[in-house]
């Protein structure tokens, strides 16, 4: 089994999500206590977490941006198969 270490973020800020018609997913980060280890086959997308301050204060939040790398690689015919025995 191949494992990946990830950081979990909060649920999206409901006010910003509704005001943006579901397009702005603004999350908070909880540091090292939010580390999780998962099976790499569970990964559905690779994202970037971009810092922002939506309320003008000093509380930093992050918004989700999907990285096109995996989709572009797939469109270009580049695929990688993870064997079941890993």
PDB file of N, CA, C and O in Angstrom:
ATOM      1  N   UNK A   1       0.849  -1.175   0.000  1.00  0.00           N
ATOM      2  CA  UNK A   1       0.000   0.000   0.000  1.00  0.00           C
ATOM      3  C   UNK A   1       0.900   1.246   0.000  1.00  0.00           C
ATOM      4  O   UNK A   1       1.868   1.322   0.757  1.00  0.00           O
ATOM      5  N   UNK A   2       0.571   2.201  -0.845  1.00  0.00           N
ATOM      6  CA  UNK A   2       1.291   3.467  -0.883  1.00  0.00           C
ATOM      7  C   UNK A   2       0.488   4.502  -0.106  1.00  0.00           C
ATOM      8  O   UNK A   2      -0.714   4.652  -0.327  1.00  0.00           O
ATOM      9  N   UNK A   3       1.143   5.212   0.799  1.00  0.00           N
ATOM     10  CA  UNK A   3       0.466   6.176   1.654  1.00  0.00           C
ATOM     11  C   UNK A   3       0.860   7.597   1.295  1.00  0.00           C
ATOM     12  O   UNK A   3       1.925   7.838   0.727  1.00  0.00           O
ATOM     13  N   UNK A   4      -0.011   8.533   1.634  1.00  0.00           N
ATOM     14  CA  UNK A   4       0.255   9.966   1.447  1.00  0.00           C
ATOM     15  C   UNK A   4      -0.088  10.689   2.744  1.00  0.00           C
ATOM     16  O   UNK A   4      -1.065  10.353   3.413  1.00  0.00           O
ATOM     17  N   UNK A   5       0.724  11.685   3.092  1.00  0.00           N
ATOM     18  CA  UNK A   5       0.434  12.503   4.266  1.00  0.00           C
ATOM     19  C   UNK A   5      -0.215  13.795   3.782  1.00  0.00           C
ATOM     20  O   UNK A   5       0.304  14.462   2.888  1.00  0.00           O
ATOM     21  N   UNK A   6      -1.353  14.141   4.378  1.00  0.00           N
ATOM     22  CA  UNK A   6      -2.101  15.332   3.971  1.00  0.00           C
ATOM     23  C   UNK A   6      -2.431  16.192   5.190  1.00  0.00           C
ATOM     24  O   UNK A   6      -2.363  15.732   6.330  1.00  0.00           O
ATOM     25  N   UNK A   7      -2.785  17.429   4.933  1.00  0.00           N
ATOM     26  CA  UNK A   7      -3.297  18.319   5.969  1.00  0.00           C
ATOM     27  C   UNK A   7      -4.785  18.509   5.736  1.00  0.00           C
ATOM     28  O   UNK A   7      -5.217  18.767   4.612  1.00  0.00           O
ATOM     29  N   UNK A   8      -5.562  18.382   6.794  1.00  0.00           N
ATOM     30  CA  UNK A   8      -7.000  18.616   6.705  1.00  0.00           C
ATOM     31  C   UNK A   8      -7.281  20.067   7.092  1.00  0.00           C
ATOM     32  O   UNK A   8      -6.661  20.594   8.016  1.00  0.00           O
ATOM     33  N   UNK A   9      -8.200  20.705   6.398  1.00  0.00           N
ATOM     34  CA  UNK A   9      -8.613  22.075   6.679  1.00  0.00           C
ATOM     35  C   UNK A   9     -10.046  22.060   7.187  1.00  0.00           C
ATOM     36  O   UNK A   9     -10.715  21.027   7.156  1.00  0.00           O
ATOM     37  N   UNK A  10     -10.510  23.209   7.652  1.00  0.00           N
ATOM     38  CA  UNK A  10     -11.884  23.319   8.164  1.00  0.00           C
ATOM     39  C   UNK A  10     -12.897  23.189   7.033  1.00  0.00           C
ATOM     40  O   UNK A  10     -12.537  23.111   5.858  1.00  0.00           O
ATOM     41  N   UNK A  11     -14.148  23.168   7.407  1.00  0.00           N
ATOM     42  CA  UNK A  11     -15.229  23.261   6.429  1.00  0.00           C
ATOM     43  C   UNK A  11     -15.199  24.683   5.848  1.00  0.00           C
ATOM     44  O   UNK A  11     -14.702  25.598   6.504  1.00  0.00           O
ATOM     45  N   UNK A  12     -15.722  24.883   4.629  1.00  0.00           N
ATOM     46  CA  UNK A  12     -15.741  26.232   4.044  1.00  0.00           C
ATOM     47  C   UNK A  12     -16.567  27.209   4.877  1.00  0.00           C
ATOM     48  O   UNK A  12     -17.554  26.822   5.503  1.00  0.00           O
ATOM     49  N   UNK A  13     -16.157  28.477   4.880  1.00  0.00           N
ATOM     50  CA  UNK A  13     -16.908  29.554   5.526  1.00  0.00           C
ATOM     51  C   UNK A  13     -18.240  29.676   4.783  1.00  0.00           C
ATOM     52  O   UNK A  13     -18.266  29.991   3.593  1.00  0.00           O
ATOM     53  N   UNK A  14     -19.344  29.424   5.490  1.00  0.00           N
ATOM     54  CA  UNK A  14     -20.668  29.389   4.850  1.00  0.00           C
ATOM     55  C   UNK A  14     -21.069  30.730   4.248  1.00  0.00           C
ATOM     56  O   UNK A  14     -21.672  30.771   3.176  1.00  0.00           O
ATOM     57  N   UNK A  15     -20.742  31.825   4.926  1.00  0.00           N
ATOM     58  CA  UNK A  15     -21.116  33.153   4.436  1.00  0.00           C
ATOM     59  C   UNK A  15     -20.452  33.441   3.093  1.00  0.00           C
ATOM     60  O   UNK A  15     -21.112  33.871   2.147  1.00  0.00           O
ATOM     61  N   UNK A  16     -19.139  33.200   3.015  1.00  0.00           N
ATOM     62  CA  UNK A  16     -18.411  33.445   1.766  1.00  0.00           C
ATOM     63  C   UNK A  16     -18.832  32.476   0.663  1.00  0.00           C
ATOM     64  O   UNK A  16     -18.915  32.854  -0.506  1.00  0.00           O
ATOM     65  N   UNK A  17     -19.093  31.238   1.037  1.00  0.00           N
ATOM     66  CA  UNK A  17     -19.509  30.246   0.046  1.00  0.00           C
ATOM     67  C   UNK A  17     -20.848  30.623  -0.567  1.00  0.00           C
ATOM     68  O   UNK A  17     -21.023  30.534  -1.783  1.00  0.00           O
ATOM     69  N   UNK A  18     -21.796  31.045   0.268  1.00  0.00           N
ATOM     70  CA  UNK A  18     -23.113  31.443  -0.242  1.00  0.00           C
ATOM     71  C   UNK A  18     -23.031  32.734  -1.042  1.00  0.00           C
ATOM     72  O   UNK A  18     -23.651  32.847  -2.100  1.00  0.00           O
ATOM     73  N   UNK A  19     -22.265  33.719  -0.545  1.00  0.00           N
ATOM     74  CA  UNK A  19     -22.145  35.004  -1.245  1.00  0.00           C
ATOM     75  C   UNK A  19     -21.485  34.850  -2.618  1.00  0.00           C
ATOM     76  O   UNK A  19     -21.722  35.657  -3.516  1.00  0.00           O
ATOM     77  N   UNK A  20     -20.655  33.813  -2.780  1.00  0.00           N
ATOM     78  CA  UNK A  20     -19.953  33.602  -4.051  1.00  0.00           C
ATOM     79  C   UNK A  20     -20.638  32.547  -4.918  1.00  0.00           C
ATOM     80  O   UNK A  20     -20.058  32.059  -5.887  1.00  0.00           O
ATOM     81  N   UNK A  21     -21.870  32.202  -4.563  1.00  0.00           N
ATOM     82  CA  UNK A  21     -22.637  31.200  -5.296  1.00  0.00           C
ATOM     83  C   UNK A  21     -21.877  29.879  -5.400  1.00  0.00           C
ATOM     84  O   UNK A  21     -21.911  29.209  -6.432  1.00  0.00           O
ATOM     85  N   UNK A  22     -21.190  29.515  -4.314  1.00  0.00           N
ATOM     86  CA  UNK A  22     -20.512  28.226  -4.240  1.00  0.00           C
ATOM     87  C   UNK A  22     -19.148  28.165  -4.888  1.00  0.00           C
ATOM     88  O   UNK A  22     -18.598  27.077  -5.062  1.00  0.00           O
ATOM     89  N   UNK A  23     -18.582  29.322  -5.255  1.00  0.00           N
ATOM     90  CA  UNK A  23     -17.292  29.284  -5.952  1.00  0.00           C
ATOM     91  C   UNK A  23     -16.086  29.556  -5.059  1.00  0.00           C
ATOM     92  O   UNK A  23     -14.986  29.100  -5.375  1.00  0.00           O
ATOM     93  N   UNK A  24     -16.253  30.284  -3.952  1.00  0.00           N
ATOM     94  CA  UNK A  24     -15.122  30.595  -3.066  1.00  0.00           C
ATOM     95  C   UNK A  24     -15.188  29.709  -1.834  1.00  0.00           C
ATOM     96  O   UNK A  24     -16.060  29.868  -0.980  1.00  0.00           O
ATOM     97  N   UNK A  25     -14.261  28.782  -1.758  1.00  0.00           N
ATOM     98  CA  UNK A  25     -14.171  27.894  -0.602  1.00  0.00           C
ATOM     99  C   UNK A  25     -13.042  28.403   0.279  1.00  0.00           C
ATOM    100  O   UNK A  25     -11.870  28.116   0.031  1.00  0.00           O
ATOM    101  N   UNK A  26     -13.400  29.157   1.305  1.00  0.00           N
ATOM    102  CA  UNK A  26     -12.441  29.773   2.227  1.00  0.00           C
ATOM    103  C   UNK A  26     -12.364  28.924   3.496  1.00  0.00           C
ATOM    104  O   UNK A  26     -13.357  28.747   4.202  1.00  0.00           O
ATOM    105  N   UNK A  27     -11.164  28.401   3.770  1.00  0.00           N
ATOM    106  CA  UNK A  27     -10.973  27.451   4.862  1.00  0.00           C
ATOM    107  C   UNK A  27      -9.932  27.964   5.848  1.00  0.00           C
ATOM    108  O   UNK A  27      -9.117  28.824   5.512  1.00  0.00           O
ATOM    109  N   UNK A  28      -9.964  27.433   7.058  1.00  0.00           N
ATOM    110  CA  UNK A  28      -8.907  27.757   8.019  1.00  0.00           C
ATOM    111  C   UNK A  28      -8.027  26.533   8.221  1.00  0.00           C
ATOM    112  O   UNK A  28      -8.463  25.392   8.063  1.00  0.00           O
ATOM    113  N   UNK A  29      -6.778  26.804   8.573  1.00  0.00           N
ATOM    114  CA  UNK A  29      -5.750  25.777   8.743  1.00  0.00           C
ATOM    115  C   UNK A  29      -5.525  25.545  10.226  1.00  0.00           C
ATOM    116  O   UNK A  29      -5.494  26.494  11.010  1.00  0.00           O
ATOM    117  N   UNK A  30      -5.368  24.286  10.614  1.00  0.00           N
ATOM    118  CA  UNK A  30      -5.237  23.953  12.028  1.00  0.00           C
ATOM    119  C   UNK A  30      -3.865  23.401  12.406  1.00  0.00           C
ATOM    120  O   UNK A  30      -3.714  22.821  13.481  1.00  0.00           O
ATOM    121  N   UNK A  31      -2.878  23.568  11.555  1.00  0.00           N
ATOM    122  CA  UNK A  31      -1.510  23.177  11.887  1.00  0.00           C
ATOM    123  C   UNK A  31      -1.285  21.676  11.921  1.00  0.00           C
ATOM    124  O   UNK A  31      -2.029  20.897  11.325  1.00  0.00           O
ATOM    125  N   UNK A  32      -0.236  21.297  12.637  1.00  0.00           N
ATOM    126  CA  UNK A  32       0.190  19.898  12.657  1.00  0.00           C
ATOM    127  C   UNK A  32      -0.837  18.950  13.258  1.00  0.00           C
ATOM    128  O   UNK A  32      -0.775  17.747  13.001  1.00  0.00           O
ATOM    129  N   UNK A  33      -1.777  19.450  14.047  1.00  0.00           N
ATOM    130  CA  UNK A  33      -2.798  18.561  14.610  1.00  0.00           C
ATOM    131  C   UNK A  33      -3.774  18.075  13.552  1.00  0.00           C
ATOM    132  O   UNK A  33      -4.593  17.198  13.825  1.00  0.00           O
ATOM    133  N   UNK A  34      -3.698  18.640  12.333  1.00  0.00           N
ATOM    134  CA  UNK A  34      -4.620  18.239  11.273  1.00  0.00           C
ATOM    135  C   UNK A  34      -3.975  17.303  10.250  1.00  0.00           C
ATOM    136  O   UNK A  34      -4.530  17.101   9.170  1.00  0.00           O
ATOM    137  N   UNK A  35      -2.830  16.736  10.565  1.00  0.00           N
ATOM    138  CA  UNK A  35      -2.164  15.809   9.652  1.00  0.00           C
ATOM    139  C   UNK A  35      -2.906  14.474   9.649  1.00  0.00           C
ATOM    140  O   UNK A  35      -3.328  13.968  10.689  1.00  0.00           O
ATOM    141  N   UNK A  36      -3.050  13.930   8.454  1.00  0.00           N
ATOM    142  CA  UNK A  36      -3.678  12.616   8.313  1.00  0.00           C
ATOM    143  C   UNK A  36      -2.869  11.810   7.295  1.00  0.00           C
ATOM    144  O   UNK A  36      -2.231  12.380   6.411  1.00  0.00           O
ATOM    145  N   UNK A  37      -2.899  10.504   7.423  1.00  0.00           N
ATOM    146  CA  UNK A  37      -2.244   9.606   6.478  1.00  0.00           C
ATOM    147  C   UNK A  37      -3.340   8.796   5.802  1.00  0.00           C
ATOM    148  O   UNK A  37      -4.181   8.185   6.461  1.00  0.00           O
ATOM    149  N   UNK A  38      -3.310   8.805   4.456  1.00  0.00           N
ATOM    150  CA  UNK A  38      -4.353   8.125   3.687  1.00  0.00           C
ATOM    151  C   UNK A  38      -3.728   7.234   2.623  1.00  0.00           C
ATOM    152  O   UNK A  38      -2.552   7.381   2.289  1.00  0.00           O
ATOM    153  N   UNK A  39      -4.510   6.324   2.102  1.00  0.00           N
ATOM    154  CA  UNK A  39      -4.105   5.516   0.960  1.00  0.00           C
ATOM    155  C   UNK A  39      -4.043   6.450  -0.248  1.00  0.00           C
ATOM    156  O   UNK A  39      -4.981   7.209  -0.491  1.00  0.00           O
ATOM    157  N   UNK A  40      -2.958   6.400  -0.999  1.00  0.00           N
ATOM    158  CA  UNK A  40      -2.776   7.312  -2.134  1.00  0.00           C
ATOM    159  C   UNK A  40      -3.893   7.152  -3.175  1.00  0.00           C
ATOM    160  O   UNK A  40      -4.159   8.085  -3.934  1.00  0.00           O
ATOM    161  N   UNK A  41      -4.536   6.007  -3.221  1.00  0.00           N
ATOM    162  CA  UNK A  41      -5.626   5.785  -4.181  1.00  0.00           C
ATOM    163  C   UNK A  41      -6.872   6.597  -3.840  1.00  0.00           C
ATOM    164  O   UNK A  41      -7.785   6.702  -4.659  1.00  0.00           O
ATOM    165  N   UNK A  42      -6.916   7.170  -2.640  1.00  0.00           N
ATOM    166  CA  UNK A  42      -8.065   7.992  -2.236  1.00  0.00           C
ATOM    167  C   UNK A  42      -7.967   9.417  -2.793  1.00  0.00           C
ATOM    168  O   UNK A  42      -8.943  10.164  -2.730  1.00  0.00           O
ATOM    169  N   UNK A  43      -6.816   9.805  -3.332  1.00  0.00           N
ATOM    170  CA  UNK A  43      -6.623  11.170  -3.833  1.00  0.00           C
ATOM    171  C   UNK A  43      -7.426  11.365  -5.111  1.00  0.00           C
ATOM    172  O   UNK A  43      -7.267  10.628  -6.084  1.00  0.00           O
ATOM    173  N   UNK A  44      -8.291  12.372  -5.088  1.00  0.00           N
ATOM    174  CA  UNK A  44      -9.127  12.680  -6.248  1.00  0.00           C
ATOM    175  C   UNK A  44      -8.645  13.915  -6.993  1.00  0.00           C
ATOM    176  O   UNK A  44      -8.881  14.045  -8.194  1.00  0.00           O
ATOM    177  N   UNK A  45      -7.967  14.828  -6.290  1.00  0.00           N
ATOM    178  CA  UNK A  45      -7.503  16.055  -6.921  1.00  0.00           C
ATOM    179  C   UNK A  45      -6.324  16.613  -6.128  1.00  0.00           C
ATOM    180  O   UNK A  45      -6.182  16.363  -4.931  1.00  0.00           O
ATOM    181  N   UNK A  46      -5.495  17.365  -6.821  1.00  0.00           N
ATOM    182  CA  UNK A  46      -4.400  18.081  -6.180  1.00  0.00           C
ATOM    183  C   UNK A  46      -4.791  19.553  -6.189  1.00  0.00           C
ATOM    184  O   UNK A  46      -5.163  20.095  -7.230  1.00  0.00           O
ATOM    185  N   UNK A  47      -4.708  20.195  -5.035  1.00  0.00           N
ATOM    186  CA  UNK A  47      -5.135  21.588  -4.938  1.00  0.00           C
ATOM    187  C   UNK A  47      -4.029  22.445  -4.337  1.00  0.00           C
ATOM    188  O   UNK A  47      -3.119  21.937  -3.683  1.00  0.00           O
ATOM    189  N   UNK A  48      -4.120  23.739  -4.565  1.00  0.00           N
ATOM    190  CA  UNK A  48      -3.263  24.718  -3.902  1.00  0.00           C
ATOM    191  C   UNK A  48      -4.122  25.450  -2.887  1.00  0.00           C
ATOM    192  O   UNK A  48      -5.286  25.748  -3.153  1.00  0.00           O
ATOM    193  N   UNK A  49      -3.558  25.739  -1.735  1.00  0.00           N
ATOM    194  CA  UNK A  49      -4.264  26.490  -0.700  1.00  0.00           C
ATOM    195  C   UNK A  49      -3.626  27.883  -0.663  1.00  0.00           C
ATOM    196  O   UNK A  49      -2.513  28.051  -0.164  1.00  0.00           O
ATOM    197  N   UNK A  50      -4.335  28.869  -1.191  1.00  0.00           N
ATOM    198  CA  UNK A  50      -3.812  30.222  -1.358  1.00  0.00           C
ATOM    199  C   UNK A  50      -4.269  31.099  -0.189  1.00  0.00           C
ATOM    200  O   UNK A  50      -5.468  31.202   0.068  1.00  0.00           O
ATOM    201  N   UNK A  51      -3.322  31.735   0.525  1.00  0.00           N
ATOM    202  CA  UNK A  51      -3.704  32.561   1.672  1.00  0.00           C
ATOM    203  C   UNK A  51      -4.489  33.810   1.264  1.00  0.00           C
ATOM    204  O   UNK A  51      -4.227  34.412   0.223  1.00  0.00           O
ATOM    205  N   UNK A  52      -5.454  34.184   2.103  1.00  0.00           N
ATOM    206  CA  UNK A  52      -6.182  35.443   1.904  1.00  0.00           C
ATOM    207  C   UNK A  52      -6.795  35.881   3.236  1.00  0.00           C
ATOM    208  O   UNK A  52      -6.893  35.100   4.182  1.00  0.00           O
ATOM    209  N   UNK A  53      -7.196  37.133   3.281  1.00  0.00           N
ATOM    210  CA  UNK A  53      -7.781  37.744   4.484  1.00  0.00           C
ATOM    211  C   UNK A  53      -9.129  38.345   4.095  1.00  0.00           C
ATOM    212  O   UNK A  53      -9.223  39.558   3.905  1.00  0.00           O
ATOM    213  N   UNK A  54     -10.174  37.525   3.973  1.00  0.00           N
ATOM    214  CA  UNK A  54     -11.447  37.996   3.430  1.00  0.00           C
ATOM    215  C   UNK A  54     -12.181  39.014   4.289  1.00  0.00           C
ATOM    216  O   UNK A  54     -13.005  39.770   3.774  1.00  0.00           O
ATOM    217  N   UNK A  55     -11.906  39.049   5.565  1.00  0.00           N
ATOM    218  CA  UNK A  55     -12.638  39.951   6.447  1.00  0.00           C
ATOM    219  C   UNK A  55     -11.809  41.166   6.845  1.00  0.00           C
ATOM    220  O   UNK A  55     -12.216  41.931   7.719  1.00  0.00           O
ATOM    221  N   UNK A  56     -10.635  41.356   6.204  1.00  0.00           N
ATOM    222  CA  UNK A  56      -9.819  42.539   6.455  1.00  0.00           C
ATOM    223  C   UNK A  56      -9.111  42.560   7.796  1.00  0.00           C
ATOM    224  O   UNK A  56      -8.502  43.570   8.151  1.00  0.00           O
ATOM    225  N   UNK A  57      -9.174  41.472   8.550  1.00  0.00           N
ATOM    226  CA  UNK A  57      -8.484  41.435   9.837  1.00  0.00           C
ATOM    227  C   UNK A  57      -7.200  40.616   9.693  1.00  0.00           C
ATOM    228  O   UNK A  57      -6.754  40.350   8.577  1.00  0.00           O
ATOM    229  N   UNK A  58      -6.620  40.227  10.794  1.00  0.00           N
ATOM    230  CA  UNK A  58      -5.367  39.485  10.717  1.00  0.00           C
ATOM    231  C   UNK A  58      -5.564  37.972  10.796  1.00  0.00           C
ATOM    232  O   UNK A  58      -4.601  37.234  11.004  1.00  0.00           O
ATOM    233  N   UNK A  59      -6.791  37.509  10.633  1.00  0.00           N
ATOM    234  CA  UNK A  59      -7.047  36.070  10.644  1.00  0.00           C
ATOM    235  C   UNK A  59      -6.875  35.536   9.221  1.00  0.00           C
ATOM    236  O   UNK A  59      -7.669  35.826   8.327  1.00  0.00           O
ATOM    237  N   UNK A  60      -5.825  34.757   9.045  1.00  0.00           N
ATOM    238  CA  UNK A  60      -5.531  34.233   7.723  1.00  0.00           C
ATOM    239  C   UNK A  60      -6.386  33.018   7.425  1.00  0.00           C
ATOM    240  O   UNK A  60      -6.534  32.121   8.256  1.00  0.00           O
ATOM    241  N   UNK A  61      -6.937  33.004   6.246  1.00  0.00           N
ATOM    242  CA  UNK A  61      -7.693  31.866   5.744  1.00  0.00           C
ATOM    243  C   UNK A  61      -7.051  31.465   4.424  1.00  0.00           C
ATOM    244  O   UNK A  61      -6.120  32.121   3.957  1.00  0.00           O
ATOM    245  N   UNK A  62      -7.541  30.402   3.830  1.00  0.00           N
ATOM    246  CA  UNK A  62      -6.990  29.901   2.573  1.00  0.00           C
ATOM    247  C   UNK A  62      -8.143  29.578   1.636  1.00  0.00           C
ATOM    248  O   UNK A  62      -9.173  29.054   2.062  1.00  0.00           O
ATOM    249  N   UNK A  63      -7.962  29.897   0.344  1.00  0.00           N
ATOM    250  CA  UNK A  63      -8.983  29.481  -0.603  1.00  0.00           C
ATOM    251  C   UNK A  63      -8.410  28.409  -1.515  1.00  0.00           C
ATOM    252  O   UNK A  63      -7.215  28.382  -1.809  1.00  0.00           O
ATOM    253  N   UNK A  64      -9.288  27.537  -1.949  1.00  0.00           N
ATOM    254  CA  UNK A  64      -8.898  26.357  -2.710  1.00  0.00           C
ATOM    255  C   UNK A  64      -8.812  26.685  -4.194  1.00  0.00           C
ATOM    256  O   UNK A  64      -9.722  27.283  -4.768  1.00  0.00           O
ATOM    257  N   UNK A  65      -7.686  26.278  -4.810  1.00  0.00           N
ATOM    258  CA  UNK A  65      -7.516  26.388  -6.253  1.00  0.00           C
ATOM    259  C   UNK A  65      -7.069  25.022  -6.749  1.00  0.00           C
ATOM    260  O   UNK A  65      -6.034  24.507  -6.324  1.00  0.00           O
ATOM    261  N   UNK A  66      -7.845  24.442  -7.641  1.00  0.00           N
ATOM    262  CA  UNK A  66      -7.426  23.150  -8.179  1.00  0.00           C
ATOM    263  C   UNK A  66      -6.260  23.362  -9.125  1.00  0.00           C
ATOM    264  O   UNK A  66      -6.292  24.229  -9.998  1.00  0.00           O
ATOM    265  N   UNK A  67      -5.238  22.557  -8.934  1.00  0.00           N
ATOM    266  CA  UNK A  67      -4.077  22.622  -9.819  1.00  0.00           C
ATOM    267  C   UNK A  67      -4.394  21.814 -11.076  1.00  0.00           C
ATOM    268  O   UNK A  67      -4.891  20.692 -10.982  1.00  0.00           O
ATOM    269  N   UNK A  68      -4.113  22.374 -12.240  1.00  0.00           N
ATOM    270  CA  UNK A  68      -4.466  21.671 -13.470  1.00  0.00           C
ATOM    271  C   UNK A  68      -3.506  20.538 -13.825  1.00  0.00           C
ATOM    272  O   UNK A  68      -3.738  19.832 -14.806  1.00  0.00           O
ATOM    273  N   UNK A  69      -2.465  20.349 -13.075  1.00  0.00           N
ATOM    274  CA  UNK A  69      -1.432  19.375 -13.431  1.00  0.00           C
ATOM    275  C   UNK A  69      -1.936  17.985 -13.743  1.00  0.00           C
ATOM    276  O   UNK A  69      -1.576  17.423 -14.778  1.00  0.00           O
ATOM    277  N   UNK A  70      -2.764  17.410 -12.875  1.00  0.00           N
ATOM    278  CA  UNK A  70      -3.241  16.052 -13.113  1.00  0.00           C
ATOM    279  C   UNK A  70      -4.161  15.976 -14.323  1.00  0.00           C
ATOM    280  O   UNK A  70      -4.048  15.054 -15.131  1.00  0.00           O
ATOM    281  N   UNK A  71      -5.068  16.936 -14.456  1.00  0.00           N
ATOM    282  CA  UNK A  71      -5.999  16.925 -15.584  1.00  0.00           C
ATOM    283  C   UNK A  71      -5.268  17.144 -16.902  1.00  0.00           C
ATOM    284  O   UNK A  71      -5.563  16.480 -17.896  1.00  0.00           O
ATOM    285  N   UNK A  72      -4.324  18.064 -16.915  1.00  0.00           N
ATOM    286  CA  UNK A  72      -3.571  18.351 -18.139  1.00  0.00           C
ATOM    287  C   UNK A  72      -2.728  17.139 -18.529  1.00  0.00           C
ATOM    288  O   UNK A  72      -2.646  16.793 -19.708  1.00  0.00           O
ATOM    289  N   UNK A  73      -2.103  16.496 -17.549  1.00  0.00           N
ATOM    290  CA  UNK A  73      -1.312  15.304 -17.837  1.00  0.00           C
ATOM    291  C   UNK A  73      -2.189  14.213 -18.432  1.00  0.00           C
ATOM    292  O   UNK A  73      -1.782  13.520 -19.364  1.00  0.00           O
ATOM    293  N   UNK A  74      -3.403  14.062 -17.888  1.00  0.00           N
ATOM    294  CA  UNK A  74      -4.323  13.055 -18.411  1.00  0.00           C
ATOM    295  C   UNK A  74      -4.729  13.382 -19.847  1.00  0.00           C
ATOM    296  O   UNK A  74      -4.780  12.492 -20.696  1.00  0.00           O
ATOM    297  N   UNK A  75      -5.018  14.654 -20.121  1.00  0.00           N
ATOM    298  CA  UNK A  75      -5.393  15.060 -21.474  1.00  0.00           C
ATOM    299  C   UNK A  75      -4.249  14.829 -22.451  1.00  0.00           C
ATOM    300  O   UNK A  75      -4.475  14.540 -23.626  1.00  0.00           O
ATOM    301  N   UNK A  76      -3.016  14.959 -21.958  1.00  0.00           N
ATOM    302  CA  UNK A  76      -1.848  14.759 -22.809  1.00  0.00           C
ATOM    303  C   UNK A  76      -1.503  13.299 -23.015  1.00  0.00           C
ATOM    304  O   UNK A  76      -0.532  12.986 -23.703  1.00  0.00           O
ATOM    305  N   UNK A  77      -2.284  12.396 -22.429  1.00  0.00           N
ATOM    306  CA  UNK A  77      -2.049  10.976 -22.615  1.00  0.00           C
ATOM    307  C   UNK A  77      -1.087  10.374 -21.612  1.00  0.00           C
ATOM    308  O   UNK A  77      -0.728   9.203 -21.736  1.00  0.00           O
ATOM    309  N   UNK A  78      -0.661  11.143 -20.619  1.00  0.00           N
ATOM    310  CA  UNK A  78       0.256  10.635 -19.606  1.00  0.00           C
ATOM    311  C   UNK A  78      -0.572  10.033 -18.483  1.00  0.00           C
ATOM    312  O   UNK A  78      -1.352  10.730 -17.835  1.00  0.00           O
ATOM    313  N   UNK A  79      -0.402   8.760 -18.259  1.00  0.00           N
ATOM    314  CA  UNK A  79      -1.111   8.107 -17.168  1.00  0.00           C
ATOM    315  C   UNK A  79      -0.139   7.250 -16.376  1.00  0.00           C
ATOM    316  O   UNK A  79       0.878   6.794 -16.899  1.00  0.00           O
ATOM    317  N   UNK A  80      -0.458   7.042 -15.134  1.00  0.00           N
ATOM    318  CA  UNK A  80       0.351   6.186 -14.285  1.00  0.00           C
ATOM    319  C   UNK A  80      -0.588   5.273 -13.533  1.00  0.00           C
ATOM    320  O   UNK A  80      -1.569   5.720 -12.939  1.00  0.00           O
ATOM    321  N   UNK A  81      -0.287   4.016 -13.562  1.00  0.00           N
ATOM    322  CA  UNK A  81      -1.116   3.043 -12.883  1.00  0.00           C
ATOM    323  C   UNK A  81      -0.401   2.588 -11.612  1.00  0.00           C
ATOM    324  O   UNK A  81       0.767   2.202 -11.646  1.00  0.00           O
ATOM    325  N   UNK A  82      -1.111   2.639 -10.510  1.00  0.00           N
ATOM    326  CA  UNK A  82      -0.571   2.143  -9.247  1.00  0.00           C
ATOM    327  C   UNK A  82      -1.021   0.708  -9.096  1.00  0.00           C
ATOM    328  O   UNK A  82      -2.221   0.445  -9.009  1.00  0.00           O
ATOM    329  N   UNK A  83      -0.083  -0.229  -9.064  1.00  0.00           N
ATOM    330  CA  UNK A  83      -0.481  -1.649  -8.938  1.00  0.00           C
ATOM    331  C   UNK A  83      -1.268  -1.895  -7.651  1.00  0.00           C
ATOM    332  O   UNK A  83      -1.037  -1.229  -6.641  1.00  0.00           O
ATOM    333  N   UNK A  84      -2.178  -2.835  -7.688  1.00  0.00           N
ATOM    334  CA  UNK A  84      -3.010  -3.158  -6.537  1.00  0.00           C
ATOM    335  C   UNK A  84      -2.213  -3.677  -5.355  1.00  0.00           C
ATOM    336  O   UNK A  84      -2.653  -3.555  -4.212  1.00  0.00           O
ATOM    337  N   UNK A  85      -1.033  -4.261  -5.614  1.00  0.00           N
ATOM    338  CA  UNK A  85      -0.250  -4.837  -4.527  1.00  0.00           C
ATOM    339  C   UNK A  85       0.604  -3.816  -3.782  1.00  0.00           C
ATOM    340  O   UNK A  85       1.324  -4.183  -2.853  1.00  0.00           O
ATOM    341  N   UNK A  86       0.540  -2.537  -4.172  1.00  0.00           N
ATOM    342  CA  UNK A  86       1.314  -1.500  -3.457  1.00  0.00           C
ATOM    343  C   UNK A  86       0.530  -0.920  -2.325  1.00  0.00           C
ATOM    344  O   UNK A  86       1.023  -0.040  -1.619  1.00  0.00           O
TER     345      UNK A  86
END
